[in-house]
Amino acid sequence: MLSGFGYDVHRLEAGRPLRLGGVDIPDAPAGPIAHSDGDVILHALCDALLGAAALGDIGRHFPDTDPRWSGANSVELLAAVVALLRGQQLRPNNVDCMVLLERPKIAPFREQMRETIAATLGIAVQRVSVKATTHEGLGPIGAGEGVAAYAVATVVAAAADQPNAQP
């Protein structure tokens, strides 16, 4: 079993859409300033998975200088990372994500995020954790000026007799 860690952060701007964990968050007061959709949860998760397989980072595979990734849906980036893992005879095993955001609260969207991530990774939803916390008003995130996420992932050897959906 291999493990990896990921982190992402973006500034927020009023009037921009907010997508987290592959889910559009309606009525969010602000959204990320980013080259792609700015989904910090999925970006951190991509980095965690890439790190577990020693395949570099999200910027190496999806550079913000490449117009192909302008406005990209991060679910597609995550699916591409899963394909890279498969190319190394690896598969995701378990993921744990933490988003840092003052508002809005993500509780109403958490299960949909878990389901989206699980489906994209090809694993059981029981192997996906999505958590949230605030910065208690401290720093740029606490002031509502930014959003960040951390992710930890484990990957294992892909074997024909080990279905991805095992809990």
Secondary structure, 3 states (H helix, E strand, C coil): CEEEEEEEEEEEEECCCEEECCEEECCCCEEECCCCCCCHHHHHHHHHHHHHCCCCCHHHHCCCCCHHHCCCCHHHHHHHHHHHHHHCCEEEEEEEEEEECCCCCCHHHHHHHHHHHHHHHCCCHHHEEEEEECCCCCHHHHCCCEEEEEEEEEEEECCCCCCCCCC
